[in-house]
Amino acid sequence: VGVGIATTTTAGRDAGIGTANGALIFNSTTKQLEVFYNGTWTGGLTRSFRATGGSEDEGTRDGWKVHTFTGSGAFNVINDSAPNVQYLIIGGGGGGSYGGGGAGAVIYKTGVTLPVGTYPVVIGGGGPGSTLGPGNNPVYGPDGTGNDTTFNGLTADGGGGGGYPQKTPSGDGMPGGSGGGGYGMSPGRPGGSATGGSGSGASPDSGWGRPGGSGNPQPGTSNSGGGGGAGTAGNAGAATPTTFFGSTKSAPHGIGGDGGNGLPYSITGVNVTYAGGGGGYAFYQPNPPATPANGVPFSRGQGGSGGGGSQRPGDPGDFAGRANSGSGGAGSAGGGTGASGIVIIAYPTT
């Protein structure tokens, strides 16, 4: 059973005549219960805001509540505006082909006030990598670009897919939040462009993102570029001497470019790096007779910090970008899938 209390504004309250001690109103201007005594209105109970949505945590960051969205949903602000809000929005990472996948754009805002309402959250999935079909032959589907993540009217673009001639125009890295790496082999293709620059503080509305690395034009190999990260650009593929890993055979060899590094944020109370680019693919031929243990992966690009996919460990499970980091997948004939994006919202509780 509800009990009604007269509601008025500050102007309406002050226009009252002969108000008696103990009169009680709800002031819709100040959003307070107020009582009259000896000619003065005194504030009572403040109507504070609540918020719901995502995975909620008040224990990790002292004095703050953190809402983390790894899947689409809604952030709900109830009762009153949420003050001094910080949020991080990261698009889905691009998938690797021969070039490494680019990271999703990173949008970071501080000191935001969110009025009462429902704010939809859409988490962008990672872009697909190339796959292997019968006889270990690559199967190239979509261009690998990651999907966009959206919140509060802002869009963090998905990362660009890695380049390969049968998958992207002329083997160029695809543009995106951060660009995908370009395909190697003559003539060597450029990396994809990015939505913006990079920084350590609050971002522009388009977010932080860096371009992908270019492929090296050395004939006979596929030394492709690494995908761009939110912090640094992807590295270009490189040619190597004809004697590689102890080989005395004269043959073209290549090194894939490393993925660009991501950016660190402590919005959850723990310093975490997000949005690294995927490493670029390379192979050498013929196989050197004196290859050290796990030598093959070391000709290929390493993923950028923040979760970029890498072939360095020689484990196909490491090709994909780290889950919910917005990082790009590694380049390969069977390339890594880009990581899905994430939205994190935090506000003070004291």
C-alpha positions as CSV (number, residue, x, y, z in Angstrom):
1,V,0.0,0.0,0.0
2,G,1.5,3.4,-1.0
3,V,1.1,6.6,1.0
4,G,0.9,9.7,-1.1
5,I,2.8,12.9,-0.2
6,A,2.1,16.2,-1.9
7,T,4.5,16.9,-4.7
8,T,5.5,20.4,-5.8
9,T,8.5,22.4,-7.1
10,T,10.8,24.7,-5.2
11,A,8.9,27.7,-6.7
12,G,5.5,26.2,-5.7
13,R,6.8,25.4,-2.2
14,D,8.0,29.0,-1.7
15,A,4.7,30.4,-2.8
16,G,2.9,28.7,0.1
17,I,1.1,30.9,2.6
18,G,0.8,30.2,6.4
19,T,2.7,26.9,6.2
20,A,2.5,25.0,9.5
21,N,5.4,23.4,11.3
22,G,5.7,19.8,10.3
23,A,4.3,20.2,6.7
24,L,5.9,17.5,4.5
25,I,6.3,17.6,0.7
26,F,8.3,15.9,-2.0
27,N,10.2,18.6,-3.9
28,S,10.5,17.5,-7.6
29,T,13.1,20.2,-8.2
30,T,15.6,18.9,-5.6
31,K,14.2,15.3,-5.6
32,Q,14.0,15.4,-1.8
33,L,11.5,14.9,0.9
34,E,11.4,18.3,2.8
35,V,9.8,19.3,6.1
36,F,8.8,22.9,7.2
37,Y,9.8,24.1,10.7
38,N,10.1,27.7,12.0
39,G,10.0,29.3,8.6
40,T,12.6,27.0,7.0
41,W,12.3,24.0,4.6
42,T,14.8,21.3,5.5
43,G,15.9,18.4,3.2
44,G,15.0,15.0,4.3
45,L,15.6,11.8,2.3
46,T,17.6,12.2,-0.9
47,R,16.3,10.2,-3.8
48,S,19.5,8.4,-5.0
49,F,20.0,6.6,-8.2
50,R,20.3,2.8,-8.8
51,A,21.7,1.0,-11.9
52,T,21.4,-2.5,-13.1
53,G,22.7,-4.6,-16.0
54,G,25.6,-6.9,-17.0
55,S,27.8,-8.5,-14.5
56,E,27.8,-6.3,-11.4
57,D,30.8,-6.0,-9.0
58,E,31.4,-3.7,-6.0
59,G,34.3,-5.6,-4.5
60,T,37.2,-5.2,-6.9
61,R,37.4,-1.4,-7.3
62,D,37.2,0.3,-3.9
63,G,34.4,2.8,-3.7
64,W,33.1,2.0,-7.2
65,K,30.5,-0.3,-8.8
66,V,31.4,-1.9,-12.1
67,H,29.0,-3.3,-14.7
68,T,30.7,-5.6,-17.3
69,F,28.9,-6.6,-20.5
70,T,30.4,-9.5,-22.5
71,G,27.1,-10.0,-24.3
72,S,24.4,-7.7,-25.5
73,G,21.9,-6.4,-22.9
74,A,20.9,-3.1,-21.3
75,F,22.2,-0.7,-18.6
76,N,19.3,0.7,-16.6
77,V,19.6,3.9,-14.6
78,I,16.8,4.1,-12.0
79,N,15.4,6.9,-9.8
80,D,18.0,9.6,-10.6
81,S,20.9,10.4,-12.9
82,A,24.1,8.4,-12.6
83,P,26.9,10.9,-11.9
84,N,30.6,10.8,-12.7
85,V,30.3,7.7,-14.9
86,Q,33.3,6.1,-16.7
87,Y,32.9,3.6,-19.6
88,L,34.9,1.6,-22.0
89,I,33.5,0.4,-25.3
90,I,35.6,-1.9,-27.5
91,G,34.6,-3.3,-31.0
92,G,35.0,-6.9,-32.1
93,G,38.5,-7.8,-33.4
94,G,39.2,-8.6,-37.1
95,G,39.9,-12.2,-38.2
96,G,43.3,-13.2,-39.5
97,S,43.9,-14.3,-43.1
98,Y,47.5,-14.1,-44.1
99,G,47.6,-10.6,-42.7
100,G,46.8,-10.4,-39.0
101,G,43.5,-9.1,-37.9
102,G,43.1,-5.5,-36.5
103,A,41.8,-4.8,-33.1
104,G,38.4,-3.2,-32.5
105,A,38.3,0.6,-31.8
106,V,38.5,1.6,-28.1
107,I,36.3,4.3,-26.8
108,Y,37.0,5.6,-23.2
109,K,35.0,8.3,-21.5
110,T,35.1,9.8,-18.0
111,G,33.0,12.2,-16.0
112,V,29.7,11.4,-17.8
113,T,26.3,11.9,-16.3
114,L,23.7,9.4,-17.5
115,P,20.0,10.5,-17.0
116,V,17.4,8.0,-15.9
117,G,16.6,5.6,-18.7
118,T,17.5,2.3,-20.4
119,Y,20.7,2.3,-22.4
120,P,21.0,-0.7,-24.9
121,V,24.4,-2.4,-25.1
122,V,25.4,-4.3,-28.3
123,I,28.6,-6.3,-28.1
124,G,30.3,-6.8,-31.5
125,G,31.5,-10.3,-32.3
126,G,34.9,-11.0,-33.7
127,G,35.5,-11.4,-37.4
128,P,36.0,-14.9,-38.9
129,G,39.5,-16.1,-39.8
130,S,40.2,-18.1,-43.0
131,T,39.6,-21.8,-42.6
132,L,41.2,-24.9,-44.0
133,G,39.3,-27.1,-46.3
134,P,40.1,-30.5,-47.9
135,G,43.8,-31.1,-48.4
136,N,44.7,-28.2,-46.1
137,N,43.7,-25.7,-48.7
138,P,42.5,-22.4,-47.4
139,V,38.8,-21.5,-47.6
140,Y,38.2,-17.8,-47.8
141,G,34.8,-16.5,-46.8
142,P,33.9,-13.0,-45.6
143,D,36.7,-10.4,-45.4
144,G,37.1,-11.0,-41.7
145,T,36.1,-7.5,-40.4
146,G,34.9,-7.5,-36.8
147,N,31.4,-6.3,-35.7
148,D,30.7,-2.9,-34.1
149,T,30.0,-2.5,-30.3
150,T,27.6,0.3,-29.3
151,F,26.6,2.1,-26.1
152,N,25.1,5.5,-25.2
153,G,25.0,6.6,-28.9
154,L,28.6,5.8,-29.6
155,T,30.0,3.1,-31.9
156,A,33.3,1.3,-31.5
157,D,34.1,0.0,-35.0
158,G,35.1,-3.6,-35.5
159,G,38.7,-4.3,-36.5
160,G,39.7,-4.9,-40.1
161,G,40.3,-8.4,-41.4
162,G,43.8,-9.5,-42.5
163,G,44.6,-9.3,-46.2
164,Y,44.7,-12.1,-48.8
165,P,44.0,-11.7,-52.5
166,Q,41.1,-14.2,-52.6
167,K,39.5,-12.7,-49.5
168,T,40.1,-8.9,-49.6
169,P,40.7,-6.5,-52.5
170,S,44.1,-7.2,-54.0
171,G,45.3,-8.6,-50.6
172,D,45.1,-5.3,-48.8
173,G,44.4,-5.3,-45.1
174,M,40.8,-4.2,-44.4
175,P,40.1,-0.9,-42.7
176,G,38.4,-0.8,-39.3
177,G,38.7,0.3,-35.7
178,S,42.3,-0.8,-36.2
179,G,43.4,-1.9,-39.7
180,G,44.2,-5.5,-40.7
181,G,47.7,-6.5,-41.9
182,G,48.4,-6.5,-45.6
183,Y,49.4,-9.6,-47.6
184,G,53.0,-10.3,-48.4
185,M,54.6,-11.6,-51.6
186,S,55.2,-9.3,-54.6
187,P,54.1,-6.6,-54.8
188,G,53.4,-6.5,-51.0
189,R,50.0,-5.0,-50.0
190,P,49.3,-2.1,-47.6
191,G,47.7,-2.6,-44.2
192,G,44.2,-1.3,-43.6
193,S,43.5,2.2,-42.3
194,A,42.1,2.9,-38.8
195,T,39.4,5.1,-37.3
196,G,41.7,7.3,-35.3
197,G,45.0,7.8,-33.4
198,S,45.9,6.6,-30.0
199,G,46.3,8.0,-26.5
200,S,46.2,7.2,-22.8
201,G,43.2,9.3,-21.7
202,A,39.7,9.8,-22.7
203,S,39.2,9.1,-26.4
204,P,37.4,11.0,-29.2
205,D,34.0,9.6,-30.1
206,S,35.5,7.5,-32.9
207,G,37.8,5.8,-30.4
208,W,41.5,4.9,-30.5
209,G,42.8,2.6,-33.3
210,R,45.9,2.2,-35.4
211,P,46.6,1.0,-39.0
212,G,47.7,-2.5,-40.0
213,G,51.3,-3.3,-41.1
214,S,52.1,-3.8,-44.8
215,G,53.2,-7.0,-46.4
216,N,56.8,-7.4,-47.6
217,P,57.1,-7.6,-51.4
218,Q,59.7,-10.4,-51.4
219,P,58.7,-12.9,-54.1
220,G,58.1,-16.6,-53.2
221,T,56.9,-16.1,-49.6
222,S,54.0,-14.6,-47.8
223,N,55.6,-12.4,-45.1
224,S,52.4,-10.5,-44.2
225,G,51.8,-7.5,-41.9
226,G,50.5,-7.6,-38.4
227,G,47.1,-6.2,-37.5
228,G,46.9,-2.8,-35.9
229,G,46.3,-2.4,-32.1
230,A,44.6,0.4,-30.2
231,G,48.0,1.6,-28.9
232,T,50.4,1.0,-31.8
233,A,50.3,0.2,-35.5
234,G,50.9,-3.3,-36.8
235,N,54.4,-4.1,-37.9
236,A,55.3,-4.8,-41.5
237,G,56.3,-8.2,-42.8
238,A,60.1,-8.6,-43.4
239,A,62.4,-10.5,-45.7
240,T,65.1,-12.6,-44.1
241,P,68.5,-13.9,-45.3
242,T,68.4,-17.0,-47.5
243,T,70.2,-18.9,-44.7
244,F,67.5,-19.2,-42.0
245,F,67.5,-21.3,-38.9
246,G,70.8,-22.9,-40.0
247,S,69.7,-23.7,-43.5
248,T,72.3,-23.6,-46.2
249,K,69.7,-23.7,-49.0
250,S,69.1,-20.7,-51.1
251,A,65.4,-19.9,-50.9
252,P,63.1,-17.0,-50.1
253,H,62.1,-16.7,-46.5
254,G,60.0,-14.3,-44.6
255,I,58.9,-13.1,-41.2
256,G,55.4,-12.0,-40.4
257,G,54.9,-8.7,-38.8
258,D,54.0,-8.5,-35.1
259,G,50.5,-7.2,-34.2
260,G,50.2,-3.7,-32.7
261,N,50.0,-3.3,-29.0
262,G,46.7,-2.6,-27.1
263,L,46.0,-0.1,-24.4
264,P,45.8,-0.7,-20.6
265,Y,42.8,0.4,-18.4
266,S,42.1,0.1,-14.7
267,I,38.3,0.8,-14.9
268,T,37.5,-2.5,-13.2
269,G,40.1,-1.9,-10.4
270,V,42.6,-4.2,-12.1
271,N,45.0,-3.0,-14.8
272,V,44.1,-4.9,-18.0
273,T,45.3,-4.4,-21.6
274,Y,42.8,-4.7,-24.4
275,A,42.7,-4.5,-28.2
276,G,45.9,-6.0,-29.5
277,G,46.5,-6.7,-33.2
278,G,47.0,-10.3,-34.5
279,G,50.4,-11.4,-35.8
280,G,51.0,-11.8,-39.5
281,Y,51.7,-15.1,-41.3
282,A,54.9,-16.1,-43.0
283,F,56.4,-19.3,-44.3
284,Y,59.8,-20.3,-45.8
285,Q,60.6,-22.8,-48.5
286,P,62.0,-25.3,-48.7
287,N,62.0,-26.3,-45.1
288,P,65.4,-25.8,-43.5
289,P,67.2,-29.0,-42.6
290,A,68.3,-27.6,-39.2
291,T,65.1,-26.1,-37.9
292,P,65.2,-25.9,-34.1
293,A,62.3,-27.2,-32.1
294,N,59.2,-25.1,-32.7
295,G,61.2,-23.2,-35.3
296,V,58.4,-22.7,-37.8
297,P,56.2,-20.5,-35.6
298,F,59.1,-18.2,-34.9
299,S,59.0,-17.0,-38.5
300,R,55.5,-15.7,-37.9
301,G,54.3,-12.6,-36.2
302,Q,53.5,-12.4,-32.5
303,G,50.2,-11.0,-31.3
304,G,50.2,-7.5,-29.8
305,S,49.8,-7.0,-26.1
306,G,46.2,-7.0,-25.0
307,G,45.3,-10.4,-26.5
308,G,46.3,-10.4,-30.2
309,G,46.3,-13.8,-31.8
310,S,49.7,-15.4,-32.2
311,Q,51.3,-18.4,-33.9
312,R,54.5,-18.1,-31.9
313,P,53.6,-20.9,-29.5
314,G,52.7,-23.2,-32.4
315,D,49.3,-24.0,-30.9
316,P,46.3,-23.4,-33.2
317,G,44.3,-22.6,-30.0
318,D,46.4,-19.5,-29.6
319,F,45.5,-18.1,-33.0
320,A,42.3,-16.4,-31.9
321,G,42.2,-13.1,-30.1
322,R,41.7,-13.3,-26.3
323,A,38.0,-13.5,-25.5
324,N,36.2,-10.1,-24.9
325,S,39.3,-8.1,-25.5
326,G,38.5,-6.8,-29.0
327,S,41.8,-8.2,-30.2
328,G,42.6,-9.4,-33.8
329,G,43.2,-13.0,-34.8
330,A,46.5,-14.3,-36.1
331,G,47.2,-14.6,-39.8
332,S,47.5,-18.1,-41.2
333,A,46.2,-20.3,-44.0
334,G,43.7,-21.3,-41.2
335,G,43.6,-17.9,-39.6
336,G,42.5,-17.0,-36.1
337,T,39.1,-15.6,-35.2
338,G,39.0,-12.0,-33.8
339,A,37.9,-11.6,-30.2
340,S,34.5,-10.2,-29.3
341,G,34.2,-6.8,-27.9
342,I,33.2,-5.6,-24.4
343,V,31.5,-2.7,-22.6
344,I,32.5,-1.8,-19.0
345,I,30.7,0.9,-17.0
346,A,31.8,2.2,-13.6
347,Y,30.6,4.9,-11.2
348,P,31.4,5.9,-7.6
349,T,29.3,4.6,-4.7
350,T,30.7,7.0,-2.1
